[in-house]
């Protein structure tokens, strides 16, 4: 708001002018009736008429100017709040985003800020124009007769207590409405992101019913909130009616007795009539403010939420490009569920370390701990001789490139999905990574080439094409550490060959960690780390682990025992058939990610 202070002051000046014009107009009633109509002074006719025209012109220009300025301030402030909220939400921990679903956060950014914007203009206008109008008009009324003014306000006491009760009621209903709106947004988000599952499972009727029930609850709550807000101006009308009746009886008797003139009565009556309208608007604003206050509470809660994962106050410089990654005695629990339970292993610089194990063994959590998406309750992660907690978050995450089976693309062009806002990349560099990732193979077939939009979450591309775009992005980042999370598990054979070749180029001269469920994809890794229930239970190369006849051998047998060799038989083989079938030019990652054919 401080950056718009000049515009706000100017708007308040214009509001003051607009608000005071009603007082000036009511003041002109006395000379118009007493001097012009009663005394018949023709000379004063033009003077009074031109003065009234001037009042309306001043009110018109002041109203126009302050509305434009307030709209500008409101829209700019809303944009600033939305941006600040988004920035705040993006730095929050994973636990925050698990607590608040996307629909809830979207509701906060869009609807709540929009609600505040709408009411903000009304509140400022009311606090400025209507409050000034009320003050000036009541001053005119008091100048005519302070006793008449007291009589006009006789109904005020009956307004106070009901107004307080109604305002609390409105705020509670507004909170309920905001929560229901967030649940509706979340429901829509889940439906549209899972539309394929909805169709395949014939959930259209179920989802419609769920949405309809939420909508009914929202309508009921909104109506109750609106009824509460609307009752405040109604109470003011009752007070106004009582005041007008009292003034008419008390003031009318004085006019009949000749103690007051008709012009004085008309000035007072006009001022009082004008005063009740801004008073009604101020009453309505109090109800609207309660609705906005519910949104402000939600926004304040999000803005003040401090992420627990932050950069250290005295960060250390990034370690060298070739540094070992050491995980030492990591313990991590989500509530009562232990995810990591003393996890310890070393990933050598420049080598490929594969992490295997059953679902829930803690494999993906390792990646989250490495990149500080989550911190363990105890234990350390060091890269070189530097703890990952001693690095700035930006420096730490700049060391990693991640390729997972969930290739996250944005509803932007192909070019922007690779560059991600970078402006320091030449066209030649861009084409090199596109060629290396085999994006060039399909980009020429796109209607607008690199400027083709890929659709929400990359829906305009196939799975293999999305993976290649993500690999091109990783190639462009050129980081020292590569994290691969089942990067080819969801691809067809033809796409897998192309992605394998791209991964082969991406993994050159990098420290690589691979999460794999298919053991055939990690046979040639420099080290295989076997995890079970959050612990490292075995380490070694493929053949060594088979000879141990432990967890790895058991997993291997489960995957290939249908009509393939047992672990014992496979360990005795010096030349495994899948490796022999791979052409030498395909390289390391072609071997790592090729499927094991049945023997």
C-alpha positions in Angstrom: 0.0 0.0 0.0 2.9 2.4 0.8 4.0 2.5 -2.8 0.5 3.9 -3.8 0.4 6.5 -1.0 0.4 9.5 -3.4 -2.5 8.1 -5.4 -4.4 7.2 -2.2 -4.0 10.7 -0.8 -5.3 12.2 -4.0 -8.2 9.8 -4.0 -9.1 10.8 -0.4 -9.0 14.5 -1.3 -11.5 13.8 -4.1 -13.6 11.7 -1.8 -13.7 14.7 0.7 -14.9 17.0 -2.1 -17.5 14.5 -3.2 -18.7 13.8 0.3 -18.9 17.5 1.3 -21.1 18.4 -1.7 -24.1 16.8 -0.1 -23.7 19.1 2.9 -23.4 22.1 0.6 -26.5 21.1 -1.3 -28.6 20.7 1.9 -27.2 24.1 3.1 -28.6 25.8 -0.1 -32.1 24.7 0.8 -32.6 27.5 3.3 -31.8 30.4 0.9 -33.7 28.7 -1.8 -36.9 28.4 0.3 -36.6 31.5 2.5 -35.0 34.0 0.2 -36.2 32.9 -3.2 -39.6 31.2 -2.6 -40.9 33.0 0.5 -39.4 36.5 0.1 -39.6 36.3 -3.8 -36.1 37.7 -4.3 -35.5 37.2 -8.1 -31.9 38.3 -7.9 -31.1 35.4 -5.6 -32.7 32.9 -8.0 -29.7 32.8 -10.4 -27.2 32.9 -7.5 -28.8 29.9 -5.8 -29.3 28.0 -9.1 -25.7 28.5 -10.3 -24.4 27.5 -6.8 -26.4 24.3 -7.0 -25.1 23.5 -10.6 -21.6 24.1 -9.3 -22.2 21.7 -6.4 -23.3 18.9 -8.8 -20.4 19.5 -11.3 -17.9 19.4 -8.4 -19.5 16.2 -7.1 -19.4 14.6 -10.6 -15.8 15.3 -11.3 -14.7 14.3 -7.8 -16.6 11.1 -8.0 -15.2 10.2 -11.4 -11.6 10.9 -10.4 -11.6 9.1 -7.1 -13.2 5.9 -8.6 -10.6 5.7 -11.3 -7.8 6.2 -8.7 -9.3 3.6 -6.3 -9.7 1.1 -9.1 -6.1 1.5 -10.1 -4.8 1.2 -6.5 -7.1 -1.8 -5.8 -6.0 -3.7 -8.9 -2.3 -3.0 -8.4 -2.5 -3.9 -4.7 -4.4 -7.1 -5.6 -1.7 -8.1 -8.1 1.0 -7.4 -5.5 -0.7 -9.5 -2.9 -1.3 -12.4 -5.3 2.4 -12.4 -6.3 3.5 -12.2 -2.7 1.2 -15.1 -1.8 2.5 -17.2 -4.7 6.1 -16.5 -3.8 5.4 -17.3 -0.2 3.7 -20.6 -1.0 6.5 -21.8 -3.4 9.1 -21.6 -0.6 7.0 -23.6 1.8 8.0 -27.1 2.9 6.5 -30.3 1.4 4.5 -30.7 4.6 2.8 -27.4 3.9 1.7 -28.6 0.4 0.6 -31.9 1.9 -1.6 -30.0 4.4 -3.0 -27.6 1.8 -4.2 -29.1 -1.5 -3.8 -27.1 -4.7 -7.4 -26.1 -4.9 -7.2 -24.5 -1.4 -4.2 -22.5 -2.4 -5.7 -21.4 -5.7 -8.8 -20.3 -3.8 -6.7 -18.2 -1.4 -4.7 -16.5 -4.3 -7.6 -15.9 -6.6 -10.9 -15.7 -4.8 -9.8 -14.4 -1.4 -7.7 -11.7 -2.8 -10.5 -10.9 -5.3 -12.9 -10.6 -2.4 -10.6 -8.3 -0.6 -10.1 -6.2 -3.7 -13.9 -5.8 -4.2 -14.6 -4.9 -0.6 -11.4 -2.8 -0.3 -12.7 -0.2 -2.8 -16.1 -0.2 -1.1 -14.6 0.2 2.3 -12.2 3.0 1.3 -14.9 4.8 -0.5 -17.2 4.4 2.5 -14.6 5.4 5.0 -13.7 8.4 2.9 -16.7 9.7 0.9 -19.6 8.4 3.1 -17.9 9.2 6.4 -17.2 12.8 5.3 -20.7 13.1 3.9 -22.2 11.9 7.2 -20.0 14.3 9.2 -20.8 17.4 7.0 -24.5 16.6 6.9 -24.8 16.1 10.6 -22.9 19.3 11.1 -25.5 21.1 9.0 -28.3 19.5 11.0 -26.7 20.5 14.3 -26.2 24.1 13.0 -30.0 24.3 12.4 -31.1 22.8 15.7 -29.1 20.5 18.0 -32.3 19.3 19.7 -33.8 18.2 16.4 -30.6 16.3 15.8 -30.9 14.4 19.1 -34.5 13.6 18.3 -33.5 12.2 14.9 -30.9 9.9 16.6 -33.5 8.5 19.1 -33.3 5.1 17.5 -29.5 4.7 17.6 -29.4 2.6 20.9 -31.5 -0.2 19.3 -28.9 -0.4 16.5 -25.7 -1.1 18.5 -26.2 -4.5 20.1 -27.9 -6.2 17.1 -25.2 -4.9 14.8 -22.5 -6.4 16.9 -24.2 -9.8 17.0 -24.9 -9.7 13.2 -21.3 -8.8 12.4 -20.0 -11.9 14.3 -22.6 -14.1 12.6 -21.5 -12.8 9.2 -17.8 -13.4 9.8 -18.5 -17.0 10.9 -20.6 -17.7 7.8 -17.9 -16.0 5.6 -15.2 -18.3 7.0 -17.4 -21.3 6.3 -18.0 -20.1 2.8 -14.3 -19.6 2.2 -13.6 -23.2 3.4 -16.3 -24.6 1.2 -15.0 -22.6 -1.8 -11.6 -24.1 -1.2 -13.1 -27.6 -1.1 -14.9 -27.0 -4.3 -11.7 -25.7 -6.0 -9.9 -28.8 -4.8 -12.6 -31.1 -6.1 -12.5 -29.5 -9.5 -8.7 -29.7 -9.5 -8.8 -33.4 -8.8 -11.5 -34.1 -11.3 -9.8 -32.3 -14.2 -6.4 -33.7 -13.4 -7.8 -37.2 -13.1 -10.3 -36.9 -15.9 -9.0 -40.1 -17.5 -9.5 -42.1 -14.3 -12.9 -40.5 -13.9 -14.0 -41.7 -17.3 -12.5 -45.2 -17.1 -14.0 -45.9 -13.7 -17.4 -44.3 -14.7 -17.2 -41.8 -11.9 -19.0 -39.0 -13.6 -22.1 -39.5 -11.6 -20.2 -39.9 -8.3 -18.2 -36.8 -8.9 -21.2 -34.8 -9.9 -23.0 -35.8 -6.8 -20.1 -34.8 -4.6 -19.8 -31.5 -6.3 -23.5 -30.9 -6.1 -23.6 -31.5 -2.3 -20.7 -29.1 -1.8 -22.4 -26.5 -4.0 -25.6 -26.8 -2.0 -23.7 -26.3 1.2 -21.9 -23.2 -0.2 -25.2 -21.7 -1.5 -26.8 -22.2 1.9 -23.8 -20.6 3.7 -23.6 -17.7 1.2 -27.3 -16.9 1.6 -27.0 -16.9 5.4 -24.0 -14.6 5.2 -25.7 -12.3 2.7 -28.9 -12.2 4.9 -26.8 -11.2 7.9 -25.0 -8.5 6.0 -28.2 -7.1 4.6 -29.9 -6.9 8.0 -27.6 -4.1 9.1 -28.9 -1.5 6.6 -32.4 -2.8 7.5 -31.7 -1.9 11.2 -30.6 1.5 10.1 -33.8 2.1 8.1 -35.8 1.3 11.3 -33.7 3.8 13.2 -34.1 6.4 10.4 -37.9 6.0 10.3 -38.1 6.6 14.0 -35.9 9.6 13.7 -37.9 11.2 10.9 -41.1 10.6 12.8 -39.7 12.3 15.9 -38.4 15.3 13.9 -41.6 15.7 12.0 -43.7 15.9 15.2 -41.2 17.9 17.3 -40.0 20.3 14.5 -43.4 20.6 12.8 -44.9 22.0 16.0 -42.2 24.7 16.2 -42.8 25.7 12.5 -46.5 26.0 13.1 -45.8 28.2 16.2 -43.5 30.4 14.0 -40.4 29.6 16.0 -38.6 28.1 12.9 -38.9 28.9 9.2 -39.8 26.5 6.4 -36.3 27.0 4.9 -34.7 26.0 8.2 -36.9 22.9 8.3 -36.1 22.0 4.7 -32.4 22.4 5.2 -32.5 20.2 8.3 -34.8 17.6 6.7 -32.7 17.5 3.5 -29.5 17.1 5.5 -31.0 14.4 7.6 -32.4 12.6 4.5 -29.0 12.8 2.8 -27.3 11.6 6.0 -29.2 8.4 6.3 -28.1 7.1 2.8 -24.4 7.2 3.6 -25.2 5.8 7.0 -27.0 2.8 5.3 -24.0 2.3 3.0 -21.6 2.4 6.0 -23.8 -0.2 7.7 -23.7 -2.4 4.6 -19.9 -1.9 4.5 -19.6 -3.2 8.0 -21.2 -6.5 6.8 -19.1 -6.7 3.7 -16.0 -6.0 5.9 -16.8 -9.1 8.0 -16.8 -11.2 4.8 -13.5 -9.6 3.7 -12.0 -10.1 7.2 -12.5 -13.9 6.8 -10.4 -13.8 3.6 -7.8 -11.6 5.2 -7.4 -14.1 8.1 -6.8 -16.9 5.6 -4.3 -14.8 3.7 -2.5 -13.6 6.8 -2.2 -17.2 8.0 -0.4 -18.2 4.8 1.8 -15.2 4.6 3.0 -15.5 8.2 3.6 -19.3 7.9 7.4 -19.7 8.1 9.0 -22.6 6.3 11.2 -24.7 8.5 13.6 -25.4 5.6 15.7 -22.3 5.1 19.1 -21.4 3.9 21.7 -21.1 6.7 22.7 -17.6 7.9 26.4 -18.2 7.1 26.3 -20.5 4.1 29.4 -22.3 2.8 30.6 -22.3 -0.8 29.6 -25.1 -3.1 31.8 -28.1 -3.1 33.9 -29.1 -6.2 32.2 -30.7 -9.2 33.6 -34.1 -8.3 32.5 -34.8 -4.8 31.3 -38.0 -3.0 27.8 -38.0 -1.6 27.7 -39.5 1.9 24.5 -40.3 3.8 25.2 -41.1 7.4 22.6 -42.6 9.8 19.5 -40.8 8.4 16.3 -41.1 10.5 13.1 -39.7 9.2 9.5 -40.3 10.3 6.2 -38.9 9.1 4.1 -39.0 12.2 4.4 -42.6 13.5 5.6 -44.0 10.2 9.3 -44.5 9.9 10.6 -43.8 6.4 14.3 -43.7 6.9 15.8 -45.8 9.8 19.5 -45.3 10.0 20.1 -45.1 6.2 23.9 -45.0 5.5 25.8 -45.3 2.2 28.2 -43.4 -0.1 27.7 -42.5 -3.7 31.2 -42.1 -5.3 31.8 -39.1 -7.5 31.5 -39.8 -11.2 30.0 -43.2 -10.6 26.5 -44.6 -10.9 24.8 -45.7 -7.7 21.5 -47.5 -8.0 18.9 -47.6 -5.2 16.5 -50.6 -5.2 14.0 -52.0 -2.9 10.3 -52.7 -2.4 7.8 -49.9 -2.5 7.9 -47.9 0.7 11.5 -48.8 1.4 12.5 -45.0 1.4 14.1 -44.7 -2.1 12.3 -41.5 -3.2 12.7 -40.0 0.3 16.5 -40.2 -0.3 16.2 -37.9 -3.2 14.0 -35.5 -1.2 16.6 -35.5 1.6 19.5 -34.9 -0.8 17.8 -31.8 -2.3 16.4 -30.6 1.1 12.8 -30.9 0.1 12.6 -32.5 3.6 15.2 -32.7 6.4 15.7 -35.8 8.5 15.2 -35.8 12.2 18.8 -36.9 12.6 21.8 -37.9 10.5 23.8 -36.0 8.0 24.1 -35.6 4.2 27.5 -34.3 3.0 28.6 -33.5 -0.6 32.3 -33.5 -0.5 33.1 -32.2 2.9 30.1 -29.8 3.1 26.7 -30.7 4.8 23.8 -30.0 2.5 22.3 -27.9 5.4 25.3 -25.6 5.2 24.6 -24.6 1.6 22.2 -22.0 0.4 19.1 -23.8 -0.9 19.7 -22.2 -4.3 23.3 -23.4 -4.5 22.3 -26.9 -3.3 19.5 -27.4 -5.8 21.6 -25.9 -8.6 23.8 -29.0 -8.2 21.1 -31.5 -9.2 19.2 -32.4 -12.3 16.2 -34.7 -11.8 14.5 -36.9 -14.4 11.6 -38.9 -13.1 8.8 -40.9 -14.8 6.4 -38.0 -14.0 7.8 -35.6 -16.6 6.5 -32.2 -15.4 5.9 -29.7 -18.2 4.1 -26.4 -18.1 1.4 -25.1 -20.4 4.0 -23.1 -22.3 5.8 -23.5 -25.6 8.4 -26.3 -26.1 11.1 -23.6 -26.1 10.1 -22.2 -22.8 9.7 -25.6 -21.3 13.4 -26.3 -22.1 14.7 -22.8 -21.2 12.5 -22.2 -18.2 13.1 -18.4 -18.3 16.8 -18.5 -19.1 18.0 -15.8 -21.4 21.7 -16.7 -21.5 21.3 -19.6 -23.9 22.3 -19.2 -27.5 20.3 -20.7 -30.3 23.2 -23.0 -31.1 23.4 -24.3 -27.5 19.6 -24.9 -27.5 19.8 -26.9 -30.7 22.6 -29.0 -29.4 20.7 -30.1 -26.3 17.6 -30.7 -28.4 19.5 -32.9 -30.8 21.2 -34.8 -27.9 17.8 -35.4 -26.2 16.2 -36.4 -29.5 13.7 -33.5 -29.2 14.6 -32.5 -32.7 13.2 -35.7 -34.0 9.7 -34.6 -33.4 9.8 -30.8 -33.0 9.8 -30.3 -36.8 6.5 -32.1 -37.0 4.8 -29.7 -34.5 2.6 -27.0 -36.0 4.7 -24.1 -34.7 7.9 -25.9 -34.1 9.6 -24.9 -30.9 6.9 -22.3 -30.3 4.1 -24.9 -30.1 2.3 -24.9 -26.8 2.5 -28.4 -25.1 -0.8 -28.1 -23.3 -1.6 -28.5 -19.5 1.1 -30.7 -18.0 2.4 -31.4 -21.4 -0.8 -33.2 -22.5 -0.1 -32.3 -26.1 2.9 -34.6 -26.2 3.4 -38.4 -25.8 5.1 -39.8 -22.7 8.4 -40.4 -24.5 8.3 -36.8 -26.0 7.7 -35.3 -22.5 10.6 -37.3 -21.1 12.9 -36.1 -23.9 12.0 -32.5 -23.2 12.8 -32.9 -19.5 16.1 -34.5 -20.5 16.9 -31.5 -22.8 16.1 -29.3 -19.8 18.5 -31.3 -17.6 21.2 -31.3 -20.3 21.0 -27.5 -20.4 21.3 -27.2 -16.7 24.6 -29.2 -16.9 24.7 -30.0 -13.1 27.3 -32.3 -11.4 24.7 -34.6 -9.9 22.0 -36.5 -11.8 19.0 -38.0 -10.1 17.0 -40.6 -12.1 13.7 -41.8 -10.7 12.3 -44.6 -12.9 12.9 -42.4 -15.9 11.9 -45.0 -18.5 9.5 -47.3 -16.6 6.4 -45.9 -18.2 7.6 -45.8 -21.8 7.0 -48.0 -24.8 9.9 -49.9 -26.4 10.5 -47.4 -29.2 10.4 -44.3 -26.9 12.6 -46.1 -24.4 15.4 -46.6 -26.9 15.5 -42.9 -27.7 15.3 -41.9 -24.0 18.0 -44.3 -23.2 20.3 -42.7 -25.7 19.5 -39.3 -24.3 20.1 -40.4 -20.7 23.4 -42.0 -21.8 24.6 -38.5 -23.0 23.2 -36.8 -19.9 25.0 -39.2 -17.5 28.4 -38.7 -18.9 30.9 -37.4 -16.3 28.2 -37.0 -13.7 27.6 -38.5 -10.3 24.4 -40.4 -10.9 21.9 -41.9 -8.5 19.2 -44.1 -9.9 16.0 -45.3 -8.3 14.8 -48.5 -10.0 12.1 -51.1 -9.5 13.1 -53.1 -12.6 16.3 -54.7 -11.5 17.2 -55.2 -15.2 17.9 -51.5 -15.5 20.7 -51.3 -12.9 22.8 -54.4 -13.6 25.8 -52.3 -14.8 25.7 -49.7 -12.1 28.9 -49.2 -10.2 27.1 -49.8 -6.9 23.7 -51.1 -6.1 22.2 -50.1 -2.7 19.4 -52.4 -1.5 17.0 -50.8 0.9 14.4 -52.4 3.1 12.1 -50.6 5.6 14.3 -47.4 5.5 17.6 -49.2 6.0 20.4 -50.2 3.7 20.6 -54.0 4.0 23.0 -54.8 1.1 25.5 -53.0 -1.1 27.6 -54.2 -4.1 27.6 -54.9 -7.8 24.9 -57.0 -9.5 26.9 -60.3 -9.5 28.1 -59.8 -5.9 24.6 -59.2 -4.6 23.2 -62.3 -6.4 25.9 -64.4 -4.7 24.9 -63.1 -1.3 21.5 -64.8 -1.8 19.9 -62.0 0.3 17.2 -59.4 -0.3 18.5 -58.4 -3.7 18.6 -62.0 -4.9 15.1 -62.5 -3.6 13.8 -59.5 -5.4 15.6 -60.6 -8.6 14.0 -64.1 -8.3 10.6 -62.6 -7.8 10.9 -60.6 -11.0 12.5 -63.2 -13.2 11.6 -66.6 -11.8 8.7 -67.3 -14.1 10.7 -68.9 -16.8 14.2 -67.3 -16.3 17.2 -68.4 -14.3 17.4 -68.4 -10.5 19.6 -66.0 -8.8 22.2 -68.8 -8.2 22.2 -69.7 -11.9 22.4 -66.1 -12.9 25.3 -65.4 -10.6 27.3 -68.2 -12.2 26.9 -66.8 -15.7 29.9 -64.7 -16.8 28.2 -63.3 -19.8 24.5 -62.3 -19.2 22.4 -62.5 -22.3 20.7 -59.0 -22.1 24.1 -57.3 -22.0 25.4 -59.3 -24.9 22.4 -58.3 -27.0 23.1 -54.6 -26.6 25.1 -53.0 -29.4 28.4 -51.5 -28.2 27.5 -48.0 -29.5 24.4 -47.8 -27.3 26.6 -47.0 -24.3 26.2 -47.4 -20.6 22.6 -46.1 -20.2 21.3 -48.2 -23.0 22.5 -51.2 -21.0 21.2 -49.8 -17.7 17.7 -49.2 -19.0 17.2 -52.1 -21.4 14.6 -54.6 -20.4 15.7 -58.2 -19.7 14.1 -60.5 -22.3 12.9 -63.9 -21.2 15.5 -66.6 -21.6 
